[in-house]
Amino acid sequence: MYVVLRSIGVNVNGEVKTHDGRIDMVVDLPTDIYIVEFKLDRPAAEAMEQYALSKKRITLIGISFSSAKRTIVEELVEELPQAAE
């Protein structure tokens, strides 16, 4: 899947390291980002539970630094809606 997407020009990264493990694949499109988890001999629902259906709150944080000012010039925080229980 990685090779096919990469060969048609899609921005895709595999085995992306995070603070608590690795994401199997991240597909970065102009308007969407897809987190893809693959499971072998386990239900696809387990892959979904890792992120989308987990009880964890997901917060996006963006921080912009200025090399000229040598300080933070902008920060944005957005909490994603939690999955229904």
ABEGO torsion letter per residue (X at the ends): XAAAAAAAGBBBBBGBBBAAEBBABBBBBAABBBBBBBBBGBBAAAAAAAAAABABBBBBBBBBBBAAAGBBABBBBBBBBBBBX
